[in-house]
Amino acid sequence: MENRLIKATDISKVIAGQTIIKQTSFCLQGNKAFCIQGRNGSGKSTLLKLLAGIYEPTQGILERNTHKIGYVPEHFPEGLPFRINEYFAYITNFHSHVKKELKYYTQLFSLDAFLNTPLKQCSKGTKQKVGIIQALISKPDLLLLDEPLTGLDRESQQVLIQLLNEQKRKSMIIFTAHEKQLMEKMADEHYFLEAGRLIKSNMKRSGKKQIKFQYKGVDSLHNLHLVTHDPIQRTAVLIVNSDQCDQQLLHLLNNQCSILEVREEENR
C-alpha cells in the first residue's frame, strides 16, 4: 500500500470527563516520519492510542488508509506472565518464517543473554527493546512509537534510529519524543500538540551531508557523533555540515574506513 494516509476531521477525545483531544483536524500522508511534541500531559499518548485504534474518538471522524499497525507504548505492559522468549513465541504464533528475523533483532539489541528472563524482572530498557521488536516483526505499514528512546543505552538508541530510518522506506512512522537526536535524525515533519489540537511546525534543516561507512575496528569510531551504528555489519552513519564533509571523509579514510555512501540531507 503506497498511498498511506491518516486523516482526522474534528476529532475529540474525552476521558473521565476531561477533554484531552479537542476538535483537531490533520492529514498525514506517505512513507515519512512524523514527530509529535508537546508538554507532559498534553495528550500525546492519547493521540497515539487513537491512531492505533486502542481508543476511538468521542466525536469526529478518523480515517486510516493502512493495513497493519505496530504500536510501542511508552510503558511496556506490566504483569505479563512470560519469559522474553515465551512472549516472542506467543505474539508470533510460533510461525517459523519470523525466526530468522527475530534472531536478527535480538542480536542487534543484545538481548540473547536475557531471552530466558521473566519480563517482570527485566529493566525498563530491556522491556523497551522487547516492545520495539514485537512491533517491527509484525511488518507494519503504520508504526507508532511513544517516547521510543526512553530507557535505552546510547548504542541501542543508535541501533533503533538506524532501524527506523530503514523502516520509513516501507512504512509511515509517527512518534513522540523529547530527545533532540531522534527529532533531528528521523523526522520529516514536526507537529506540536497544544490545547488538545495538533499544529504543524515549520522546523527545517539544511546544509548537511550524510556519510555511511564501514569500519574495521571500534577505535575508528572514537569522537564521532554517529547517527546510526550496526555493530554486526560494522557500518555506521554520521551527519556533518557540508563544509566539513571533505575533512571528515579524509579522517575516515585515514582510519581505514570504507566510504559506502555520501548524500545530501533532505531539507526539513
N, C-alpha and C positions, 0 to 999 in steps of 0.2 A: 504494500500500500504506500504509494509515493506521496499523495496529497494529504498528509496528516494534518488534522485541523481540530482545534478546540475552540468553540465559540460559546461565550456566555452572554446572555441577554437579561439584564436587570436581575441578576441572581442575588438572593439574600439568604442568610443562614442564621436562625435563631436557636440558641442552646440555653436551656434553663432560664428562659425569659430574657436573655441578653442577646442583642443583635451583634453578631461577630462580623459577618459579611453584609454589606449594606448596598443593595441595588447597584451592583457593579457590572459593567459590560466590558468585554475584551475579546480579542480574536488572536490566537496563537497558531502559527501555521509553519509547516515544513520541518525538515530534519535539522533542527537547531537546538542550542542550549539556552534556556530562558532562566535567568536568575531573578528570584523574588526576595526582596529585602523588606525589613520593617522592624519596628521596635518589638521587644519582648511583649507578648500578649496582644499583638496587633491582628492576629488571626491567620498567620502564615500556615501553620499546621492544619488548621480547619480548612483553608482553601485547598491544600494538597489532598486532604481526605475527600473533599467534594470532587476534585478532578479524578481521584482514584475510584470513585463510586462507593466509598465507605459511608459517606454521608450523601444525602440528597438535598437539593436546595429547598428551603422553606417556601420560597417563591422564585419565579423567573424560570428561564429555560437554559439548560446546559447541554450542549451537543458535543459529542466526541466522535470524530471520524478516525477511530483507531480500532485495532483488533485485540491486542493483548497488552495489559498494563502490568508493569513491575513497580513495586512500591517499597521504599525503605523508610520506615518511620524514624524519628529522632531517637526514640527509646525502644529497644528490642522487647518484644512481649515477655513478661515475667511469668514464671511458674510452669514453663513447658517441660514435660517430664521426659526429656530426651537427652541423650548424649549428642554431640555435634554430628557424628556420622549417622546416627539414627534419624536425626532431624532431616539431613540431606536425603536419606533414603526415603523418608516419608513424603517430602514435598516433590520429589522426582518420580514417585510411584514406582521406584525400582526399575525405571527404564534404562536399559543398558546403553542406549545411544548417548546419554549425557555423562557417562562415567569418565570418559577421556577429558571432556570439558571441565567437569567438576574437579578432577585431579589437577588440571592446569591452574585453576583458580586457587585451590587450596595451597599449591606450591608457591604461587605468585604472592599470596598473602601470608606465607609462612605459618600455615595452620596445621600442617601434617602432625606435629607433635601434640596437638590438642584434640584430635578427632574423637578420642575416647573419653573426653572430659564432659561431664554433665553441663548443660547450658547454664543452669542456676549457679554453677561455681565459676563461670567464666567472667573475665573482666569486661568492662564497657567496650574497650577496643576490640576484643575478640568477638563479642556479640555483634558489634557493628560490621565486622568482616563477614560474619555468617549472614547477616541481613543483606549485605551488598551482593554476596554470591548467590543467594536464593533469588534475588531479583534478576541478575544477569543471566542465569541459566534458563530462565523462562523465555528468553529471547523476545523481550517486549518491543513493541513499536512505540510505546509511550513509557518512559521511565521517570518516576517521581521520587525525589530524594529530599528528605528533611534533615538539614544540617549533616551531610554525609561524612564530613571530616572529623566530627566530634569523637574523641577518644582514640583516634588513630595516631600512631607514631609517624614521624616525618617520612620515613621510607614508604610506609603503607599509603600515606597521603599522595605521594608522587605516583605510586602504582595506580591508585584509583583515578587520579587525574588523567593519566595516560589511557586507561581503560575507557573512561567517559569520552575523551576526545575521539577514540576509535568508535565508540558506540553511537555517537551522534551522526555518523555517516549512515546509520541504519535506523535511527530512532529519533523521536522528539524527546528531549530531556528537559524537565522542569525541576529546579532545585532551589532550596533556601540555603543561605549561607551567611555567616558573619566573617569568615576568613577571606582576606583580601586576595590571597593567591588563587583560590578557586574561582572567584569572580573574574579576575583578570585573565586567567589562563583558559577558562572554559566558556564564559557567557558570550553569546552572540547578541542577546538583547537583555536589558535590565529593566526591572519593574519594582515599584515601591507599593507596599500595601499601607495605606494611610486612611484612618477613619472608616475602615471597612471597604474601601474602594481601591482597585488596582490601577496604578498610574504608571505609564511608560516613562522611562528616564532617557535622557539623551547622552548618557556617558559614552565616550568614544576613546579609541586608542589608535595611534598611527605611528609610523616611523620605526617599526620593529621588524626584525627578521628572526625566523625560527630555524635553528640548526639541529638536525638529527645526526647522531654519530654513534659509532661502535667503538668500544674501548677494550683494552687488554687487561689492565689492572685497575683496581679501585682507586689507586693513588692518583690516577688521571682525573678523578672527579673532585679532588680537593679544591676548595674555594670556588667551586662552580655553583651557581644558583639554578638548579635543574627544575624544569617544569615537570618532566616525567622521567622515570628510570625503571628499566626492566632488567633486574639482576640476572635473570635466567638467560635472556638473549644477549646480555651485556650491551644494551643500547640505551641511549639517553637523549633527551631533548632539552634544549635551553633556548631562551629568547633574549636577544640583545638589541640595543639600539642600532639602527642601520649604520651609523658612523663608526661603530665599534665592531662591526661584523668581520672585517678583514683581519683585525688584530686577534679576535677570538678564534678564527679559523686557523691562523698561524700557530696559536698556542696549542690547539688540539692536535694539529699535525706534528708539532714538536714533541708531543706526549704520546706518540704512536697510536693516535686515534684515526679511524677511517671515517670520512665525511660521507654520510648516506644521502642527505638532502639539505638544501638551503632554500627557503622560500619566504616570500613576503607574508607578514601577518596581515590578515584582513583588517581594514579599518572598522572600528566598532564604536 
